[in-house]
Amino acid sequence: MDYLQELPLGFGMALLQNRDAAAYFDSLSPEQRQKLIDKTHSIGSKQEMQAFVDTLKIE
């Protein structure tokens, strides 16, 4: 998970608080990770970010 250093701060913090979401994010290809990161740029609050991260899981 070396890429965590390059994540937007709020997204990285929210991922660290949700193991399932972090495992899901870790399982993605670099391109898929970038698409999720791009979505985080429109999130405006800590609560919204946590809600977004809470939707990430391996199905």
ABEGO torsion letter per residue (X at the ends): XAAAAABBAAAAAAAAABAAAAAAAAABBAAAAAAAAAAAAABABAAAAAAAAAABBBX
